[in-house]
Amino acid sequence: MRRSFSIEEGDLVSYIHDEVSYKQSYETAEEKDFNTVFEEFIDNIDLSKAPLFKAKLLKFSEQRHLFLLNIHHIIFDGTSCEILMNELLNFYNHNNISCEPDCSQNFR
């Protein structure tokens, strides 16, 4: 999540930053305004600026919330998606989740 990219002399170059600042986004909205909020949220992600994802929690009422997540595909593959979805579902269902990542996967 600390990665960014640029084109230098015609080649794609990847950078891994020591630190990346990320501001959590929380907004109260009316459900009728969802399309506008969503369109603003899904604007392009700048590959030259880490992090290459955005998240926002929308509160429509005390009992109704919506979590938006926009992750650029260059940093997020099918395995990553499965892991994240499982973690989010466990969190949503109030199950205990591990703070330690599952490193049983072999990555290249």
C-alpha positions as CSV (number, residue, x, y, z in Angstrom):
1,M,0.0,0.0,0.0
2,R,3.1,2.2,0.1
3,R,3.7,1.9,-3.7
4,S,3.6,4.4,-6.4
5,F,4.6,4.4,-10.1
6,S,6.0,6.8,-12.7
7,I,7.3,6.7,-16.3
8,E,11.0,7.5,-16.6
9,E,12.7,7.5,-20.0
10,G,9.8,5.4,-21.3
11,D,10.0,2.7,-18.6
12,L,7.5,2.1,-15.8
13,V,9.3,2.6,-12.4
14,S,7.9,1.4,-9.1
15,Y,8.6,3.2,-5.8
16,I,8.0,1.8,-2.3
17,H,7.7,4.7,0.2
18,D,8.9,4.4,3.8
19,E,5.7,6.2,5.0
20,V,2.5,7.1,3.3
21,S,-0.1,9.4,4.9
22,Y,-3.7,8.4,4.6
23,K,-6.7,10.3,5.9
24,Q,-9.8,8.3,6.8
25,S,-12.9,9.6,5.2
26,Y,-16.3,9.6,6.9
27,E,-19.3,11.5,5.7
28,T,-22.9,11.9,6.6
29,A,-25.1,11.9,3.5
30,E,-28.7,11.6,2.3
31,E,-29.4,8.4,0.3
32,K,-30.8,10.5,-2.5
33,D,-27.3,12.1,-2.9
34,F,-25.5,8.7,-3.2
35,N,-24.9,9.0,-7.0
36,T,-23.2,12.3,-6.6
37,V,-21.0,11.2,-3.7
38,F,-20.2,8.0,-5.6
39,E,-19.2,9.8,-8.8
40,E,-16.9,12.1,-6.8
41,F,-15.4,9.1,-5.0
42,I,-14.5,7.0,-8.0
43,D,-12.5,9.6,-9.8
44,N,-9.1,8.4,-11.2
45,I,-6.4,7.3,-8.8
46,D,-3.0,9.1,-9.5
47,L,-0.4,6.3,-9.9
48,S,2.4,8.7,-9.0
49,K,0.9,9.3,-5.5
50,A,0.7,6.6,-2.9
51,P,-1.6,5.2,-1.6
52,L,-3.2,3.8,-4.7
53,F,-6.5,3.3,-2.9
54,K,-9.3,5.3,-1.2
55,A,-11.9,4.3,1.4
56,K,-14.9,6.2,2.7
57,L,-17.6,5.4,5.2
58,L,-21.0,7.0,4.4
59,K,-23.6,7.3,7.2
60,F,-27.1,7.6,5.9
61,S,-28.7,7.0,9.3
62,E,-27.9,5.5,12.7
63,Q,-28.7,2.0,11.3
64,R,-27.6,2.5,7.7
65,H,-24.0,2.9,6.5
66,L,-22.1,2.2,3.3
67,F,-18.4,1.4,3.0
68,L,-16.8,2.5,-0.3
69,L,-13.4,1.2,-1.4
70,N,-11.5,2.1,-4.5
71,I,-8.3,0.2,-5.2
72,H,-6.2,0.4,-8.3
73,H,-5.8,-3.0,-10.0
74,I,-2.1,-2.5,-10.3
75,I,-1.7,-3.2,-6.5
76,F,-4.6,-5.5,-6.0
77,D,-5.0,-9.0,-7.5
78,G,-7.5,-11.8,-7.0
79,T,-5.8,-13.3,-3.9
80,S,-5.5,-9.9,-2.3
81,C,-9.2,-9.3,-3.0
82,E,-10.2,-12.6,-1.4
83,I,-8.1,-11.9,1.7
84,L,-9.5,-8.4,2.1
85,M,-13.1,-9.5,1.6
86,N,-12.7,-12.2,4.2
87,E,-11.2,-9.8,6.7
88,L,-13.9,-7.2,6.1
89,L,-16.7,-9.8,6.4
90,N,-15.2,-11.1,9.6
91,F,-15.0,-7.6,11.0
92,Y,-18.6,-6.8,9.9
93,N,-19.9,-10.0,11.5
94,H,-18.0,-9.1,14.7
95,N,-15.7,-12.1,14.5
96,N,-12.2,-11.9,15.9
97,I,-9.7,-11.0,13.2
98,S,-6.0,-11.5,13.4
99,C,-3.7,-8.5,13.4
100,E,-1.1,-10.8,11.9
101,P,-1.3,-11.4,8.2
102,D,-1.7,-15.0,6.8
103,C,1.7,-15.6,5.2
104,S,0.9,-19.1,4.1
105,Q,0.5,-17.8,0.5
106,N,3.5,-18.0,-1.8
107,F,4.0,-14.7,-3.7
108,R,6.6,-13.9,-6.4
